[in-house]
Amino acid sequence: MLPISMVVMVGAWLVQAPLTVISSAGLGAALIITLALRWTSNAVQLIRVRSWAVSSVFALMMAATGHWHQWSPQDMGLCALYMTFAGGLLLSTQTAHSQLSIFIGIMGLAGMVMIVSQTIWLLPMGILAMMMALRVWTGRTLAALLLGLLLPLEVWVAWSHLNGTLSNFALSQFYNFAIPQFTISGQWPMVNGQCLLVIGYCFLAGVTLVSIVHFMRTSLDDKISTRMRYITLLLQWPMLLALTLLCPGTGKCLVPALALCSAPFVARWAVFSRGWIASLAFWLMVATMMILILKLEN
């Protein structure tokens, strides 16, 4: 399933974006993220057994929402940084010493903050997951969290100082961190009559909501550790959804990250749902995704 999904993603990419150095860089990042997601989901057994379902669903979601993020390296970079953040949290319980995973994961979040400052709101969700779901909240992991958050910001401040832009950096970034700016005016493509993009976004959110309901009804079938990892993602998904809606001018950049957070829930629903209603809903989902891909290509 994964090879076919990756071929579909690459085909949609080549049709929607001219093959330039920049678009090739974005495509390469997307492929790397897909493979990294496959490794991470298998390492923490999100689907109980070794499976390509999570990464396959992510590849199809990327193809179906192509015009939302325009396949740009910046958007793929944000997605890679979110993969680092979420993966670091999920992998923190795999070893006796979780500090390294937390440090690397929070560095990914710090990178997201430097691109889209409002993503700092993902930090409380990560802390809640560390305390309540993953149970890795100790003095050492707190120190790793603070170091991972501050180190990239310190490098950024030093770079701004060397380039003589420290005062502008301090004023603008402190304002953005202290008073995050949210609005929905002028951002939604329906304003320009591009309703198909809105349908694709609503499809992504709607399918994920159905998958989350399925997870909540059947979560006791999973091991406790697997369930807690899904809860870690469940804490982040509403925040990512809100950020894609409310961040002025930058929300579209977070759609790949939202798709990445959604993929494990949708893959779990696709693999473990039972009955003819679930089967019908699954094939309708696949058909809708294919229609969106074909329509967006045109």
N, C-alpha and C positions, 0 to 999 in steps of 0.2 A: 504493500500500500504506500509506503513512504517514497519509493522511487517514482511511482506514478504521480503522487502529489507534488513532488519536487519538479517533475517535468511540466506539470500544469502551471506551477508557480513561475518557472523560468519562461514558459511560453507566454503567459500573461504579461510578464515583465518586459519581454522583448517587443511585444505588440504595443504596450502602453507607453513605453519610454524609448526614445532613440538610443541606440547603443553607442554611448560615449564613455569616456573614462570615468566620469562621475556616476553614471547609471550602472556601469560595470562594477564600480566599487560598492554601490548599494546592493547589487545582486549578490556579490561575493559575501558581503556581511550577512545578508538574509540566509544564504546557504549555510554559513558557519553557525548562525544562531539556531537554525533548524537542527543541525547535527548535534550542537551542544545541548539543545533541549531533549533530544532523544537520549543522550548519555545521562543527563541529569534525571530524567523521569525514570529510567531504568535503574539508576543507582539508588534512588529512594523508593522504588517500586510503587509509583503512583497508580499503576493499573494492576497491582498485585503480582503480575507476571511480566516477563520481559516482553515489551510491545513497542511497535512503531506508531501506535495510534495518536499519542499526544503530539508528536512532531508532524505527523501527517495532517492532522486537523489544523495545526498552526500554519502549515504551508498553504492549505486551501483557503484559510481565512485571509492570509496575506494577499493571495491572488484575487479574492472576492472584494477586498477593500482597497484595491490598488490606487485609485484616484484620490483616496483620502490622504495618503501619505506621499504620493507621487514618487515612490521608490527612491527617495533621496538618501544620501549617506548620513545626513544629520538625523533623519528619522530612524534609520537603521542603527545609528550610533546610540540613540536614546534607547532603542529596544535592546541592544547589546548590554548597555549599562543596567537596564532593568533586569535582564537575564542574570547579570552578575549579582545584583541585589537579592532577587528572589532565590536564585540558586545557592547563594551563600547561606541564607536562612535555612533553606531546606536541607542542605548538606551539613549543617552545624551539629546535628545529632548523630552523624555517621561515625564520628571519632570521639575518643575520650577527651580530647582537647578541642573545644569548639571555637577558641579565640581566633584562630587563623581564618576560619570560614566567615565568622562575623566581621572581622576586619576587612576582608576582601569584599564581602557583600556590601558593607556600609560605604566603602570607597566607591562602589558602583553607584550608590544612591547620591553620594557627594558629587559625582560627575553629572548625574541627572540634574541636580540642583544648580550647577553652574551653567547649564543650558536652559532649563526651565525652572526658575526659582520656586514656583509654587509646588513642585514635587517634594519640597521639604515636608509637606503634610503626610507623605508616606512614612516618615520616620516614626511618628507615634504608633502607626499600624505595625511596624516592624518591632517596636519595643513591646507592644501588647502580645505579639506572637512569641517573642522570646520569653516573656514572663508566664503567659497562660497556656500556650499550645506546645511550644518546643521545650519549655522548662530548662533553658540554658542561661537564665539570668543570674549571673554571679558577679562578684567584683572584677574578676578578670575579663569577662565578656563585656562588662560596662566600660572598662578601660580600652578594650579593643574597639568598641563602638565609637568612643570619643576620638580615639586616634585615627580610625578610618574616616571619620567625618571631617576632622580638622586638617589632616595632612594635605589632601588635594586643595582645600581652600587656602591653606598657607602657601602652597606653591603658586596658586593663582594670584594671591596678594603680592608675593615676591616678584612675579612676572609683571604685574601692573606697576609696581614700584620701579622696576628697571626700565619700563617703557614710559614712565612719567604720567601714568593715568591712574595712580592710586587714589587720588581724591575723588575722581569720577566713579571709580569702582566702589569706594566706601559709601558714597552717598546713595548711588543707585541701588546697590545690592542690599544695603541695610534697609532701605525703604521697601524693597521687594520682599525681603525676608520678614520684616516686622509687620507690614501691612500688605499681604498678598492681594493682587488685583484680579478680580473675577468679573466677567461680564459675558453675556451671550449675544450682544448686539453686533450685527454685521459679520458674524463668523459662520453661521450656518449656510451651506451652499444652496438651500432652498430659496434664499434671498435672490439668488441669480438664476432661479429656475432649474437648478440641478437636483431635482427631486430623487433621481436614481441613487445618488450618493447617500442621501438621507435614508433611503430604503435599505441600502447596504449596511449602514451604521446601525439602524434599528434592528435589522436582522441579526447582526452580531450580538447586540445587547439582549434581544429577545431569546435567541437560542441559548445563550449563557444563563439567563434567568431560569429557563426550563431545566437546564442541566444542574443548576444549583439546587432547585427544588428536588430533583431526583436524588442528588447527593444527600440532602438533609433527610429524605425519607429512607434511604438505604445505607446511610453511613455506618450503621452498626455491623454491616457485612465486612467492613474493612478492619484491619488491625488498628489498634489504638495509635501507633506511630504514623501509619498512613493517614488516618483520619485527622490527626493533628497537623499534618503537612497541608492537607486540603484546607483546613481552617486558617492556616497561615495565609494562603492565597485568598481565601474568602474575606479576610479582613482587609486585604488590599484592593480587591476588585471594585467595591463601591467608590473608593477614593479615586481610583484611576478613571472610572466612569465619570465622576463629577469633574475631574480635571480636564478630560477631553471636551466636556461641555462648556466649562466656565473659564478656562484660561484664554485671555484675549490674544488672538493671533497665533497661539502656540499649541492649542488643543489638538489640532490635526497631527502634530508630531508624535503625540502619545498614542495614536490609534494602534500602531504595531505592538506597543507595550500592553495595551488593553487586550489585543488578540492573544498575546502570549500568556497573559494571566487567565484568559478564558479557555484556552485550549485544553488544559487538563480536565476541567469540568465537562466540556463537550465530549472529549474522548472517553471519559468514564461513562457518560450517559450512553454513548454510541456502543460501547463494548458490553455493558452490563444491563441495559434495558431489556425487558422481556414483554412478550405479548404482541398481538397484531397491531395494536394502536401505536406502540413504541416503534415497531418496524416501519409502519406507514409514516410516522413523524420523521424517522431517520432518513428515509428515502426522499421525503419532501424537502428535508433540509439539504440533502446532497443536490437535488434538482434545482432548488432555489440558488444555491451557491454557484452551480454551473451557469445558470442563467445570468447571474450577476457578473460572473467573469466574462461571459460572451458579450453582454451588453456594454460593460465597461471598456472592453477592447474596441468596441465600435464608437 
